[in-house]
Amino acid sequence: MSDPVEQELFRRVVDALLREDHLGLSSGGGPDGPGWWQAPHRGGRLRLPVRPDGFQHAVRLARAELYVHPPAPAAARRVGTLAQLLELLAPHGDADAEQGWRAFTDECRQDLLARRLATTTRSGVYARVAAARVGTPTGFAGALLDDVLAAHVGHAVYPTDRCRHGLDDADLLRYAPEHATRFALRWLPVPARTLRLTGRLPAWWPPPRRAGEVLLPVHPLTADRLDLPVLDRPGSLVRPTLSMRTVALDSDPTTHLKLPLATASLGARNRRTLAPDSLCDGAAVAGLLGGIAAEQPRFADRIIHADESTFGHCDDELRSFLLRRLPTGLDRATVVPVAALAAPDPTTGTVAQRIGGTNPTPLLESYLDLLLDWHVCLWLRYGVALEAHPQNIHLVLPVDGPVRLLYKDNDGARLDRRHADTLRLRDQRMWIRHPGELADMFVTITLHLAAAAPLLALAEQGVAVPSPAEALASRLRDARDRWGDTPAARDLVDRVLTADRLPVKAMLTAGTLLPKHRLGCTDVNKYYRRTGPNYLRSAA
């Protein structure tokens, strides 16, 4: 296999299957001499060329191949294409697993097409990004350019993140963030009495055709797939953010619309609709977080939140919207999504180096200081853990003053029930049943994805940055001592620092390979395996 795009996907798939123990690749296997991992297989013994990892598994695939060693005297067989790999590792004798594998096989096919398309268009896209940054280097207009760069890097854990189920090349070129596109929104007329609106619509919202009607914003992909009777309206040009279902007004990048998208991503079960209950819950949690940040002097004016208090729906997860207003007054600030920090930048090395200089370590340390301080405070002092993925956190670098963090999308948080008297949540899964659930969220999202993953990705590109152990362990201890006001609270952090294994999200298993009832989970995004190496212990 000479196609570097297929080689990349081959490695990503094997790494995920090894991490999530598909067919016992991890639990049934082990080292087999320097640079090799072996595992049992119905066709004999598998040997995988590996290199040390230590992030979410002990090893990762070193090159895009593996070998099947059947019982002697037959010779070993090399597996070197994605099709061969998927055939080799297909489950048998389990209807649920076989159905999930068929879905994953199709997911791999779509992902490969999307990766090849992005590779084909990348040079032109990067040239447009570089040209656009000359005129809009800062503020949220600049952040949208970094969303494009982040989209070319992809997800740190999910292997087939480029697949948006059912979208073809034309759809991706029109609507996907990696192609730096612009397109017009569609507007669906609905009876005003059916719209459940929270907040007030802005002055720019297009007027209805007749009395008793209101226009609902609709993503054109959803409109086409559902054959909705939508209208075009002038002044509705938008740009996709990294989330894809969230778009920014081209004329005002501080205004975003989160819209249902008729597809699934990061798993066949991860449908990108917009549940009405999630809109209410996200606004409620944002209010709680704003109050916490305001009452703690360390975070006042440094932790900021998007205004997500205006939303509407017609009791339908495909006819709903969230109007997000980002803070004003940041036009001169450098605003960068955390997901873009390790992305290659068309003008200089990586995004982290563009904003932090040749040595971005001081900038990264300032970011990690605030990130871990805030999240440990929420965890230990307030019983809150945020599902704040790197795409939902923006680093804000003012012209003068310290680093700030901007948060959005709070509908996936976990909370203990001390807040139940003041917070009314529709999704009861957000309330924890055991304190360990907060730790799981903190480790798998904040620690793994928001803190460790950017450091590892930058190091992979040759940027001299601290290791996760060097950068994170001491900061966790400091935050523990600052916010852990009881021995029991401090012990929660100590368990993370000293555990033999850390939880990792089994996103592929829960998102595509097996149904929830087989796994005993209620949320495909919160299914964990407790098998990750503890990369913090090397700093002990």
C-alpha positions as CSV (number, residue, x, y, z in Angstrom):
1,M,0.0,0.0,0.0
2,S,1.7,3.2,-1.2
3,D,-1.2,5.6,-0.6
4,P,-0.2,7.7,2.5
5,V,-3.8,8.6,3.2
6,E,-4.8,5.0,3.5
7,Q,-1.7,4.2,5.5
8,E,-2.7,6.9,8.0
9,L,-6.2,5.5,8.3
10,F,-4.9,2.0,8.7
11,R,-2.8,3.0,11.6
12,R,-5.6,5.0,13.2
13,V,-8.0,2.1,13.0
14,V,-5.5,-0.5,14.4
15,D,-4.6,1.9,17.3
16,A,-8.3,2.3,18.2
17,L,-9.0,-1.4,18.0
18,L,-6.0,-2.2,20.1
19,R,-6.9,0.5,22.7
20,E,-10.5,-0.7,22.9
21,D,-9.5,-4.4,22.9
22,H,-11.4,-5.5,19.9
23,L,-11.3,-9.3,19.6
24,G,-9.0,-9.3,22.6
25,L,-6.2,-7.6,20.7
26,S,-5.0,-6.0,24.0
27,S,-6.2,-8.2,26.8
28,G,-5.2,-11.4,25.0
29,G,-2.0,-10.1,23.6
30,G,1.3,-8.6,24.7
31,P,4.9,-7.7,23.7
32,D,6.6,-10.2,21.4
33,G,10.2,-9.0,21.3
34,P,11.4,-5.5,20.7
35,G,9.0,-3.5,18.4
36,W,6.4,-6.2,18.2
37,W,3.0,-6.9,19.7
38,Q,1.3,-10.3,19.3
39,A,-2.4,-11.3,19.8
40,P,-4.4,-14.5,19.2
41,H,-6.7,-14.8,16.2
42,R,-8.9,-17.5,14.8
43,G,-6.5,-17.6,11.8
44,G,-3.5,-18.1,14.0
45,R,-1.4,-15.5,15.7
46,L,-1.2,-11.8,14.8
47,R,2.1,-9.8,15.0
48,L,1.9,-6.0,14.9
49,P,4.9,-3.8,14.4
50,V,4.6,-1.2,17.3
51,R,6.3,1.7,18.9
52,P,5.9,2.9,22.5
53,D,3.0,5.2,23.2
54,G,1.9,5.5,26.8
55,F,-0.9,7.9,26.3
56,Q,-4.0,5.8,26.0
57,H,-2.3,2.5,25.4
58,A,1.2,1.1,26.0
59,V,2.0,0.9,22.2
60,R,0.8,2.2,18.9
61,L,1.2,0.8,15.4
62,A,4.6,1.7,13.9
63,R,3.7,1.2,10.3
64,A,0.7,0.3,8.2
65,E,0.9,-3.5,8.2
66,L,0.6,-6.6,10.4
67,Y,1.2,-10.3,9.9
68,V,-1.0,-13.4,10.4
69,H,1.0,-16.4,11.5
70,P,-1.1,-19.5,10.9
71,P,-0.2,-22.8,12.5
72,A,3.0,-24.3,11.0
73,P,4.0,-25.1,8.4
74,A,2.1,-22.4,6.6
75,A,4.0,-19.2,5.9
76,A,3.0,-15.9,7.6
77,R,0.7,-13.6,5.6
78,R,1.1,-9.8,5.4
79,V,-1.9,-7.6,5.8
80,G,-1.2,-4.2,4.3
81,T,-4.4,-2.7,3.0
82,L,-7.4,-1.3,4.8
83,A,-9.8,-3.8,3.1
84,Q,-7.6,-6.7,4.2
85,L,-7.5,-5.4,7.7
86,L,-11.3,-5.0,8.0
87,E,-11.8,-8.5,6.6
88,L,-9.2,-10.0,9.0
89,L,-10.7,-8.4,12.1
90,A,-14.4,-8.9,11.4
91,P,-16.2,-10.5,14.3
92,H,-18.2,-13.7,13.7
93,G,-21.0,-15.5,15.5
94,D,-22.4,-12.3,17.2
95,A,-25.2,-10.6,15.3
96,D,-24.8,-7.3,17.1
97,A,-21.0,-7.2,16.6
98,E,-21.4,-8.2,12.9
99,Q,-23.9,-5.4,12.3
100,G,-21.6,-2.9,14.0
101,W,-18.7,-4.1,12.0
102,R,-20.6,-3.6,8.7
103,A,-21.4,0.0,9.8
104,F,-17.7,0.5,10.7
105,T,-16.5,-0.9,7.4
106,D,-18.8,1.6,5.6
107,E,-17.5,4.3,8.0
108,C,-13.9,3.5,7.0
109,R,-14.9,3.7,3.3
110,Q,-16.4,7.2,3.7
111,D,-13.6,8.4,5.9
112,L,-11.0,7.4,3.4
113,L,-12.8,9.3,0.6
114,A,-13.1,12.4,2.8
115,R,-9.4,12.2,3.7
116,R,-8.4,11.9,0.1
117,L,-10.6,14.8,-0.8
118,A,-9.1,17.0,1.9
119,T,-5.6,16.0,0.8
120,T,-6.4,17.0,-2.8
121,T,-7.7,20.5,-1.8
122,R,-5.4,21.2,1.1
123,S,-2.8,23.4,-0.7
124,G,-5.5,25.6,-2.1
125,V,-7.4,25.8,1.2
126,Y,-4.2,26.7,3.1
127,A,-3.4,29.4,0.5
128,R,-6.8,31.0,1.1
129,V,-6.4,30.8,4.8
130,A,-3.0,32.5,4.7
131,A,-4.4,35.2,2.4
132,A,-7.5,35.8,4.6
133,R,-5.4,36.1,7.7
134,V,-3.6,39.1,6.3
135,G,-6.9,41.0,6.6
136,T,-8.4,39.3,9.7
137,P,-5.6,38.1,11.9
138,T,-7.4,38.4,15.2
139,G,-10.8,38.2,16.9
140,F,-13.4,35.6,16.0
141,A,-12.8,36.0,12.3
142,G,-9.2,34.8,12.9
143,A,-10.6,31.9,15.0
144,L,-12.7,30.7,12.1
145,L,-9.5,30.4,10.0
146,D,-8.0,28.2,12.7
147,D,-11.1,26.1,12.7
148,V,-10.2,25.2,9.1
149,L,-6.7,24.2,10.1
150,A,-8.0,22.1,13.1
151,A,-10.3,20.3,10.7
152,H,-7.3,19.1,8.8
153,V,-5.8,17.6,12.0
154,G,-8.8,15.6,13.1
155,H,-9.8,14.0,16.4
156,A,-7.2,12.7,18.9
157,V,-9.0,9.5,19.6
158,Y,-11.8,8.5,17.2
159,P,-10.2,6.9,14.2
160,T,-12.7,7.7,11.4
161,D,-13.5,11.3,12.4
162,R,-13.6,12.5,8.8
163,C,-16.7,10.4,8.1
164,R,-19.9,12.2,8.2
165,H,-22.4,9.5,7.4
166,G,-24.1,9.8,4.1
167,L,-22.2,12.8,2.8
168,D,-20.6,12.6,-0.6
169,D,-17.7,14.7,-2.0
170,A,-20.0,17.4,-3.3
171,D,-21.6,17.7,0.2
172,L,-18.2,17.9,1.9
173,L,-16.9,20.6,-0.5
174,R,-20.0,22.7,0.1
175,Y,-20.4,22.3,3.9
176,A,-17.3,20.8,5.6
177,P,-15.0,23.1,7.6
178,E,-11.8,21.6,6.1
179,H,-12.7,23.1,2.8
180,A,-13.1,26.7,4.1
181,T,-16.5,27.1,2.4
182,R,-19.3,29.6,2.6
183,F,-22.9,28.9,1.9
184,A,-26.4,30.3,2.3
185,L,-28.7,29.2,5.1
186,R,-32.2,28.1,4.4
187,W,-35.3,29.3,6.3
188,L,-38.3,27.1,7.1
189,P,-41.7,28.8,7.7
190,V,-43.5,27.4,10.7
191,P,-46.6,28.6,12.5
192,A,-45.5,31.0,15.3
193,R,-47.7,29.1,17.8
194,T,-45.6,26.0,17.3
195,L,-42.2,27.6,18.0
196,R,-41.1,27.3,21.6
197,L,-38.7,30.3,21.8
198,T,-36.5,31.2,24.7
199,G,-34.9,34.6,24.5
200,R,-35.4,37.3,21.9
201,L,-34.6,37.0,18.2
202,P,-32.1,39.6,16.9
203,A,-33.0,42.5,14.6
204,W,-31.3,40.8,11.6
205,W,-33.6,37.8,11.7
206,P,-35.5,37.6,8.4
207,P,-39.2,38.6,8.7
208,P,-41.9,36.0,7.8
209,R,-43.9,36.0,4.7
210,R,-47.2,36.5,6.5
211,A,-48.7,37.1,10.0
212,G,-48.7,34.2,12.4
213,E,-45.6,32.7,10.9
214,V,-41.9,32.7,11.9
215,L,-38.8,31.5,10.0
216,L,-36.6,28.8,11.4
217,P,-33.0,28.6,10.3
218,V,-32.1,25.2,8.7
219,H,-28.9,23.9,7.4
220,P,-29.2,23.3,3.7
221,L,-27.9,19.7,4.0
222,T,-30.8,19.0,6.4
223,A,-33.3,20.8,4.2
224,D,-32.3,18.8,1.1
225,R,-32.2,15.4,2.9
226,L,-35.6,15.9,4.5
227,D,-37.1,17.7,1.5
228,L,-38.2,20.6,3.7
229,P,-40.2,23.5,2.0
230,V,-37.5,26.1,2.8
231,L,-36.9,29.6,1.6
232,D,-33.8,31.5,0.6
233,R,-33.3,34.9,2.2
234,P,-30.6,37.5,1.4
235,G,-27.9,38.2,4.0
236,S,-27.8,34.6,5.2
237,L,-24.3,33.7,4.1
238,V,-22.5,31.5,6.8
239,R,-19.3,29.6,7.4
240,P,-18.9,26.2,9.0
241,T,-17.1,26.0,12.4
242,L,-15.1,23.0,13.4
243,S,-18.4,21.5,14.7
244,M,-19.8,21.6,11.2
245,R,-23.4,21.8,12.4
246,T,-22.6,25.1,14.0
247,V,-22.2,28.0,11.5
248,A,-21.0,31.5,11.9
249,L,-22.5,34.5,10.1
250,D,-20.1,35.6,7.4
251,S,-21.0,39.2,8.2
252,D,-20.6,38.8,12.0
253,P,-18.3,36.0,13.2
254,T,-19.4,36.6,16.8
255,T,-22.8,35.2,16.0
256,H,-23.2,31.5,15.6
257,L,-26.1,29.2,14.9
258,K,-26.1,25.6,16.0
259,L,-28.4,23.6,13.8
260,P,-29.5,20.0,13.4
261,L,-27.5,18.2,10.8
262,A,-28.9,15.1,9.1
263,T,-25.9,13.0,9.6
264,A,-23.8,11.2,12.2
265,S,-20.1,11.7,13.1
266,L,-17.7,10.2,15.6
267,G,-19.8,7.1,15.4
268,A,-22.8,5.8,13.6
269,R,-24.9,6.4,16.7
270,N,-23.7,9.9,17.2
271,R,-26.5,11.6,15.3
272,R,-26.0,15.4,14.9
273,T,-29.5,16.4,15.6
274,L,-30.4,19.0,18.3
275,A,-32.5,17.8,21.1
276,P,-34.8,20.4,22.7
277,D,-33.9,19.3,26.2
278,S,-30.2,19.8,25.5
279,L,-30.8,23.4,24.6
280,C,-32.5,24.1,28.0
281,D,-29.8,22.2,29.9
282,G,-26.9,23.9,28.2
283,A,-28.3,27.3,29.1
284,A,-28.9,26.2,32.7
285,V,-25.4,24.9,33.2
286,A,-23.9,28.1,31.6
287,G,-25.7,30.2,34.2
288,L,-24.3,28.0,37.0
289,L,-20.7,28.3,35.5
290,G,-21.0,32.1,35.1
291,G,-22.0,32.4,38.8
292,I,-19.1,30.2,39.9
293,A,-16.5,32.2,37.8
294,A,-17.8,35.5,39.1
295,E,-17.6,34.5,42.8
296,Q,-14.0,33.3,42.5
297,P,-11.6,36.2,42.1
298,R,-9.0,33.9,40.4
299,F,-11.4,33.4,37.5
300,A,-13.3,36.7,37.3
301,D,-12.7,38.1,33.8
302,R,-10.5,35.2,32.9
303,I,-13.1,32.4,32.4
304,I,-15.7,33.7,30.0
305,H,-18.7,32.0,28.4
306,A,-20.6,32.4,25.2
307,D,-24.2,33.6,25.5
308,E,-26.4,30.6,24.7
309,S,-29.6,31.9,26.2
310,T,-31.6,32.2,22.9
311,F,-32.9,29.1,21.3
312,G,-36.0,27.6,19.8
313,H,-37.6,24.4,18.7
314,C,-40.8,22.9,17.5
315,D,-40.7,19.9,19.8
316,D,-38.5,18.3,17.2
317,E,-34.8,17.6,17.2
318,L,-34.6,18.4,13.5
319,R,-36.5,21.6,13.8
320,S,-34.5,23.5,16.4
321,F,-31.7,26.0,16.7
322,L,-29.4,27.7,19.2
323,L,-28.3,31.3,18.7
324,R,-24.9,31.7,20.2
325,R,-23.5,35.2,20.8
326,L,-19.7,35.3,21.5
327,P,-18.3,38.1,23.7
328,T,-17.8,41.5,22.0
329,G,-14.7,43.7,22.4
330,L,-12.2,41.0,21.4
331,D,-11.5,42.1,17.8
332,R,-7.9,42.9,18.7
333,A,-7.3,39.8,20.8
334,T,-5.9,36.6,19.3
335,V,-8.6,33.9,19.7
336,V,-7.7,30.3,18.9
337,P,-9.6,27.1,19.4
338,V,-7.6,24.7,21.6
339,A,-8.3,22.0,18.9
340,A,-6.1,24.0,16.5
341,L,-3.0,24.4,18.7
342,A,-1.1,21.5,17.2
343,A,-2.4,22.1,13.6
344,P,0.2,22.9,10.9
345,D,0.0,26.5,10.1
346,P,0.5,27.6,6.4
347,T,2.7,30.6,7.5
348,T,4.8,29.2,10.3
349,G,5.2,25.7,11.8
350,T,2.1,25.1,13.9
351,V,-0.7,27.3,15.2
352,A,0.9,27.3,18.7
353,Q,4.1,28.6,17.2
354,R,2.3,31.3,15.2
355,I,0.7,32.7,18.4
356,G,3.4,31.8,20.9
357,G,6.6,32.2,19.0
358,T,9.2,29.6,18.1
359,N,9.1,28.3,21.6
360,P,5.4,28.1,22.5
361,T,6.0,26.5,25.9
362,P,5.4,29.7,28.0
363,L,2.1,30.2,26.2
364,L,1.1,26.6,26.7
365,E,2.0,26.7,30.4
366,S,-0.2,29.8,30.9
367,Y,-3.0,27.9,29.2
368,L,-2.5,24.8,31.3
369,D,-2.3,26.9,34.5
370,L,-5.7,28.3,33.9
371,L,-7.3,25.2,32.4
372,L,-6.4,22.9,35.3
373,D,-7.1,25.4,38.0
374,W,-10.6,26.1,36.7
375,H,-11.5,22.5,36.1
376,V,-10.1,21.2,39.4
377,C,-12.0,24.0,41.1
378,L,-15.2,22.9,39.5
379,W,-14.6,19.3,40.3
380,L,-13.5,19.5,43.9
381,R,-15.2,22.6,45.2
382,Y,-18.5,22.5,43.2
383,G,-19.0,19.0,42.1
384,V,-19.1,19.8,38.3
385,A,-17.2,18.2,35.4
386,L,-17.4,19.8,31.9
387,E,-17.5,17.9,28.7
388,A,-15.4,20.7,27.3
389,H,-13.7,19.3,24.2
390,P,-10.8,21.2,22.6
391,Q,-13.2,22.5,19.9
392,N,-15.4,24.0,22.6
393,I,-12.6,25.9,24.4
394,H,-11.0,29.0,22.9
395,L,-7.7,30.5,24.1
396,V,-8.0,34.3,24.2
397,L,-4.8,36.3,24.2
398,P,-5.6,40.0,24.8
399,V,-3.3,42.7,23.6
400,D,-2.5,43.4,27.3
401,G,-3.2,41.1,30.2
402,P,-3.2,37.4,31.0
403,V,-4.6,34.5,29.0
404,R,-8.3,33.9,29.2
405,L,-10.5,30.9,28.3
406,L,-13.8,31.1,26.4
407,Y,-16.2,28.2,26.8
408,K,-19.3,27.1,24.8
409,D,-21.6,24.1,24.6
410,N,-22.2,23.0,28.2
411,D,-25.0,20.5,27.6
412,G,-22.8,17.4,28.3
413,A,-21.7,18.3,31.8
414,R,-21.9,16.0,34.8
415,L,-23.0,17.4,38.2
416,D,-23.5,16.1,41.7
417,R,-26.9,16.6,43.3
418,R,-26.0,19.5,45.5
419,H,-27.2,21.7,42.6
420,A,-30.5,19.9,42.2
421,D,-32.4,22.6,44.2
422,T,-31.3,25.4,42.0
423,L,-30.8,23.7,38.6
424,R,-33.6,22.1,36.7
425,L,-32.1,19.6,34.1
426,R,-34.2,17.8,31.6
427,D,-31.5,15.1,30.9
428,Q,-31.3,13.2,34.2
429,R,-28.1,11.5,33.0
430,M,-26.3,14.7,33.8
431,W,-26.7,14.0,37.5
432,I,-24.0,11.7,38.8
433,R,-24.6,8.6,41.0
434,H,-21.1,8.2,42.2
435,P,-18.2,10.7,42.7
436,G,-16.0,8.7,40.3
437,E,-18.2,9.8,37.4
438,L,-16.8,13.3,37.8
439,A,-13.3,12.0,37.9
440,D,-13.9,10.0,34.7
441,M,-15.1,13.1,32.9
442,F,-12.2,15.2,34.1
443,V,-9.6,12.6,33.1
444,T,-11.0,11.6,29.7
445,I,-11.9,15.1,28.5
446,T,-9.9,17.8,30.4
447,L,-6.8,15.8,31.1
448,H,-6.5,13.6,28.0
449,L,-8.0,15.7,25.3
450,A,-7.7,19.4,26.4
451,A,-4.3,19.1,28.2
452,A,-2.2,16.1,27.1
453,A,-3.3,15.7,23.5
454,P,-2.0,19.1,22.3
455,L,1.3,18.5,24.0
456,L,1.8,15.1,22.4
457,A,0.7,16.3,19.0
458,L,3.1,19.2,19.1
459,A,6.0,16.9,20.2
460,E,5.1,14.5,17.4
461,Q,5.8,17.3,14.9
462,G,9.2,18.1,16.5
463,V,8.1,21.1,18.6
464,A,10.0,21.2,21.9
465,V,7.3,21.1,24.6
466,P,7.1,19.5,28.1
467,S,5.8,16.0,28.3
468,P,2.3,15.6,29.9
469,A,3.9,14.3,33.1
470,E,6.2,17.3,33.3
471,A,3.4,19.8,32.5
472,L,0.4,18.4,34.2
473,A,1.3,16.5,37.4
474,S,2.6,19.4,39.4
475,R,-0.3,21.6,38.3
476,L,-2.8,19.0,39.4
477,R,-1.1,18.9,42.8
478,D,-1.2,22.7,43.1
479,A,-4.8,22.8,42.1
480,R,-5.6,20.0,44.5
481,D,-4.1,21.9,47.4
482,R,-5.9,25.1,46.4
483,W,-9.4,23.7,46.0
484,G,-9.5,20.5,48.0
485,D,-10.9,21.7,51.3
486,T,-11.3,18.2,52.7
487,P,-9.1,15.1,52.8
488,A,-11.7,13.3,50.8
489,A,-11.7,16.0,48.0
490,R,-7.9,16.0,47.9
491,D,-7.9,12.2,47.7
492,L,-9.9,12.3,44.4
493,V,-6.9,14.0,42.7
494,D,-4.4,11.8,44.4
495,R,-6.1,8.7,43.0
496,V,-5.7,10.2,39.5
497,L,-2.0,11.0,40.1
498,T,-1.2,7.5,41.5
499,A,-3.6,5.1,39.7
500,D,-2.0,2.2,37.8
501,R,-4.5,2.9,35.0
502,L,-6.6,5.8,33.8
503,P,-10.0,5.7,32.2
504,V,-10.1,6.0,28.4
505,K,-13.2,6.6,26.2
506,A,-14.1,3.6,24.1
507,M,-15.7,5.8,21.5
508,L,-15.5,3.4,18.6
509,T,-17.1,0.5,20.6
510,A,-20.0,2.6,21.9
511,G,-20.4,4.8,18.9
512,T,-20.5,2.2,16.2
513,L,-19.4,-1.4,17.1
514,L,-21.9,-2.4,19.8
515,P,-25.3,-1.2,21.0
516,K,-25.7,0.5,24.3
517,H,-27.6,-2.4,25.9
518,R,-24.6,-4.7,25.3
519,L,-22.3,-2.2,27.1
520,G,-24.5,-1.2,30.0
521,C,-24.1,2.5,29.2
522,T,-26.8,5.2,28.7
523,D,-24.6,7.6,26.7
524,V,-22.3,6.5,23.8
525,N,-20.0,9.4,24.7
526,K,-19.5,8.3,28.3
527,Y,-18.4,4.6,28.0
528,Y,-15.0,4.0,29.5
529,R,-12.4,1.3,29.7
530,R,-10.0,1.5,32.7
531,T,-6.9,0.4,30.7
532,G,-5.0,3.6,29.9
533,P,-1.4,4.0,31.1
534,N,-1.0,6.6,33.8
535,Y,1.4,9.0,32.0
536,L,1.3,11.3,35.1
537,R,3.2,8.8,37.3
538,S,6.5,9.3,35.5
539,A,6.6,12.7,37.2
540,A,6.2,11.3,40.7
